[in-house]
């Protein structure tokens, strides 16, 4: 995407030192995704540790407007925060302004544009914050245009039966409050109730260790919604106490619109996009984990671990997502019987297909087709 000119314009008009694009991710938390020239130790340390200290991004997302660092932390606390002392300060970045982004990489996953200055350049004025807000709108336009330009098969026109939640990442804090009430309100009611019940259980345990797993819950129609659930014993950017992230898994079309350039700041993450594209191309023959890992020159063990950690979905579940999506398309076209669909989509036989389809969707192929035909 054409971010370079935008960054250059900001640098010349606002005397910036650095401009970054941050995205929330289906694994829970935040990731630096642009630009490509950033030192890898910055990118890695942010993803590993300092995203939990990045109060400015979450405040900007909640406020829906640009905000500076001094208003993102309690009065006078920015310079005392670990985010400044251990992350920005050593890089001689003193002032920070952040504007929210709707979906810099994936639909439903918000982010922010970060604009940094040195001590000598001084703090941002209200007029400059408005300029940064406009820059954020341009980033949103560029990102949306890029995704639209990638709308080739199998996702040229998203089918009516594809569940596409407006908000992908939901957060419950230690007081059992949704940190983004609008995202909870957009959920199917039964799904929202079950997520809150799960959060109540996890927060009651109040464990001291980070943990993540997969949660699948049914909606009122019996359709299953899959989430990556991440428990943080502390996440200072969102206040004191533990928090739970519920990351609704992107659909097949959303995953397949990713490109390596979307993660220009992180070569390790960007290389995994090629593995996703390979899995989609080859799911009909059920490639092994070693074969998939070989396409990005990794061992099967290391590939599985990093793919799951960085993207929030296992290779096995992504491959199944590709198979089920194709099976749904074939069910709606009515051109083949279940045995033929099973063979085309890489399942061993019809009963295996039916079992895996119900496990993934909550409905048998026949019941699902009846449900989808009514939409």
Secondary structure, 3 states (H helix, E strand, C coil): CCCHHHHHHHHHHHCCCEEEEEEECCCCCEEEEECCCCCHHHHHHHHHCHHHHCHHHHHHHHHCCCEEHHHCCCCCCHHHCHHHHHHHHHHCCCEEEEEEECCCCCCCCCEEEEEEECCCCCCCCHHHHHHHHHHHHHHHHHHHHHHHHCCCCCCCCCCCCCCCCCCCEEEECCCCCECCHHHHHCCCHHHHHHHHHHHHHHHHHCCCCCEEEEEEEECCCCCEEEEEEEEECCCHHHCCCCEEEEEECCCHHHHHCCCHHHHCCCHHHHHHHHHHHHHHHHHHHCCCHHHHHHCCCCCHHHHHHHHHHHHCCCHHHHHHHHHHHHHHHHHHHCCCCHHHHHHHCCCCCHHHHHHHHHHHHCCCHHHHHHHHHCC
